Amino acid sequence: MSPLVLPAPAKLNLFLHITGRREDGYHELQTLFQLLDVGDELSFALRADGELVLDCEGPQVLNDVPHEDNLVLRAARALAAQAPGGAPGATITLHKRLPAGGGLGGGSSDAASTLLGLNALWDLKLSTERLAEIGRGLGADVPVFVRGCSAWAEGVGEQLTPVELPQRWFLVIHPGCQVSTAAVFQHPQLTRNSPAITIAAFFAGDTRNDCEDLVRRLAPPVDKALIWLQKFGDAALTGTGACVFASFDREEQARALLSQVPEQWQAFVAKGVNRSPALDRLYGAASCE
């Protein structure tokens, strides 16, 4: 049986407002997740011994991350616990392309594609809702990748409304540093009282990233990348960073600027998509509901 191969797409936060902080320490927020047509890739092959084996390869593999802490293995174990009589096991190969600590959702997307892939490989027939629920226990961003649609998010990121976004091309720059999401959300200077807005307000341009000013102070390379990118258009931070991005109407515009990005930074061009390529691979192309 040939391995099942699934993409794990990146995302951008087109804006991020922190609207409050709950008693349990989690933050209430509003954001718009834009899925991209680039990301990591995973392959899944059945094993007869019931073991879960993970192989990591690619230019963005972090050797200092304990293997057992990888979100892919954690997702596989969480799903295996749902299998009646135990799961048959799998060998999972992760080809890591997205930088860690970049705000592109790489780890969360890897976990989501693991849940989707093993659900199919093991023929568990768990619903998308159940997979998203399992994913929520792994990280706040996992459900949006499980559901597989660009989406408006509220609450702690779990209240998702699919949004049909106009096609845009994005130049994404990683300025060569990592930003700790936990450190940003715990920082006393983080803005936590933005008023809630509507989707219509977003399309009218009434948005920002509440983490951006703080991250620019904490991570000077991010500030330098934004200063450079802002010379060519509206530039923004995705999530808590470190990646920054600008959007364009046409691919040629984005690629023309890609050729000018300073050599010390990683950069790529991606197309925004409304439906995850992982879902397209599993179920065929369809619109988001």
N, C-alpha and C positions, 0 to 999 in steps of 0.2 A: 504494500500500500504506500503510495507516494505521500511524502509529508504535506501537511496543510500549511500554506504560506500566507500570512496576513500582514498588511501594513499596519503601523501604529502611528497615525498622523499627528503632526504638531498642531498647536493652537496658538492663537494670539488673543489677548484681552484687548478689545478695541477701546474699552474704557474700564475703569475700576473705581467705584465709590464705596467707601466704608461708612455705613450708615449707623453703626452702633456696636457695642460690645456686650455680649451676654454674660450672665453670672458664671457660666461654666468656662469662660475665657475665650470662647469662639467669637468671631466677629460677624456681624450682619453686613451684607454687602449687596451691591448691584454690579453686574458686569455683563458684557456681551462676548461670548466665545465665538471666534471665527476659526473654523477648521481649515487646515492647509492641505495641499496635495503632496507634501513632503513629510518625512518622518523616519522612524525606525522601522525595522522589519523583523518578524518572528516566524519561525517554522516549528511545527509540532508533529512529532512522530510517535506512534503508539509503542509502548514497551509491554512485555509480557510479565515483567517481574514486579509491577506495582510501584516502581521507584519513580521519583521526579528528579530529573537531571537537567541542569541548566548549563549551557555553554554560551559564553559572551564573546563577541568579536566585533571588530570595527574600530575606527579612529577615535571614538568618544568613550571607549570603555574606561571606567575608573577603577584602577587596581587597588585603591585604598578603601573601597566600599566592601564590607564583609559580605561574602557570597550569600550567606543565609539571610541577610537583610534585604536582598534584592526584591523589589516589589513584584517581579514576575513570579518568583518562587512563592512569595506570600500569597499572591492571587491564586496560584495553582493549588496550594494547600487548602486555601479557603474553599475552593470549588470542589476539591476532592472530598472534603468533609460532607458535601451534599450528595455524594454518589451512593445510592443504595448498595450495600454490600461492599463498598470500597471501589475506588477508581482503578482502572487498569494500569495507570502510570503513563509517563510520557517523557521523551527527550525534547527539550525546548532549546532552540538556538536563537539567541537575540543578536541581531546585527545593529549595533548602536551607532547612529548617525547624529542624533541631536545632542548638543552639549548639556551637561548637568548644571543645575543652578542657573538656567537661562530664562526661565519663565515661559517655556514653550510646552510644558506639560508632558515631557518625554516619559518620565517614570510612570505617571498616571495613565498615559496612553498605552504604554507597554502592558501595564496591569489589566487594562480594559480589553486589549486584544487577546491577552492570555485567557481571560474569562470567556470571551466570545469563541476563541479558537478551541479551547478544551471542551466547552459545552457542546460544540459540534463534533469534535473528535471522539468524545466519550458518549455521544448520543444521549446526553442527559435531558434535553428538551426543556431546560429551565427557561422561563419567560425573561424578556428583556427587563421587566420590572424587578424580578428576583435577582438577576445579575447585577443590576444597578444598586440594589440594596446591599449585596455582598461587596460591591466595589466601594460603597460609601464607607464601609468599615476599614478600607485601605487608604483612602484619601479623598478629600473634598472634591477634587477635579475628576476622579475616576468615572462617576456616573455620566458626565457629559460625553465622554468617549464611548461608553457602553451604549448609550442611546444613539450616538452617532450623528447628531445634527448640530449645526451651528445654532446657538441658543442664547436667549436672554436668561440670566441666572439671578436669583435672589435668595434670601435666607443666608445660609453659610455656603451657598453655591449649589444646593441640592434641588431648589425649586426651578425647574427648567421649562422654558417655553421656546419651542423651535421657531427660528426666525429665518425667513428667506432673504438673504443679503444679496445686493447687486454684485456682479463679478468684478473683483479687483485683483490686482497683482501687488505683491508686497516685496520690498527689499528688507531683509532682516539682517541685523548686524549683532554679532556677539563680540563685546569689547575685551575679551580675554580675562574676565574675572568671574567669580561666583558670588551670588547674593543669597544669603540665608533667608528663606521665607519666614521661618520662625523668629529670627532676630528682628526683621522688619515689623512683623505684627505685634511683637512684644515691646517695641521701642516706645518710650513715653512721648516722643514728639510726633507720632503718627496721627494724622487727622482721622477722627472717628465719629464725626457728627455731620457728615454730608446729608442734606435732605434727599429723600427718595425722589426719583424722577420717573417719567413714563418713557416708553419706547419711542414715542413721537418726539420727545425732548432730545433723545439721543440723535435722531436723524436731523434735528434742527441744529445740532452742534453744541448742545449744552452739556458737555461732559469733559472729563479729565481723568487722570490716574492719581488717586490720592496718595499713592506710595512714591510718586516720582520725585518730588522735591527732597524727601528724606533719603531715598536711594542715591540721588545725585550727590548728597553730602557724604553719605557713608562709603560710596564707591566712586572715586574720581574718574576711573575709566568709563563708567556709564555716562557721566556728565560730559566728558570729551566726545564720546560718540554721538550724543544728542546734539551737542553744539555743531558738530560737523554735518549731521544729517539735516538739521533744521535749515541749513543754507539752501537746500534743494526742495523743501516742502515741509508739510506738517509731520513732525517726528514725535514718537511717543514710546513710552516704556510698556512692555507687556508684563502683566502680573506684577511681581516684585522684582523683575529683571533676572539676569543682567541684560537680556536682549532688548534692542530698540528696533523700531520699524517705521517705515513710511509706505503709503499706498499710492498706486498709480492706476490710471485707466487702462493702460496697455502694457503688455509684456516688454515691448521694446524699450519703453521708458525706464522700467525697472532694471533691465539688463544693461542699458547704457550707463546708469549710475553705478551698477555693480562693478563695472570695469574701473571706476574711479575710487573705490573704497581703499583706504590706506592698508598696506600689506600686513600691518601688525594685527588686524582684526579679521576674524572669520565672518563671512557673509554669504548669503544665498538669496535666490529669488524663488518665490512660491506663489501659486495661484490659490486664492480663497475658494473653498468649496462649501456647499451647504449640507452635503451628506458625506459621511466618512467613507473613504475608499475601502476600509475594512468591511463595512456592511455591504458595499457593492461587490466585494470579492465573495462574501458568504451567500448573499441573497439576490444578487443582481441589482442593477441600477433602478432606483425608485426615488420619488420625492419624499421629503420628510413630512410627517404628519404632525 
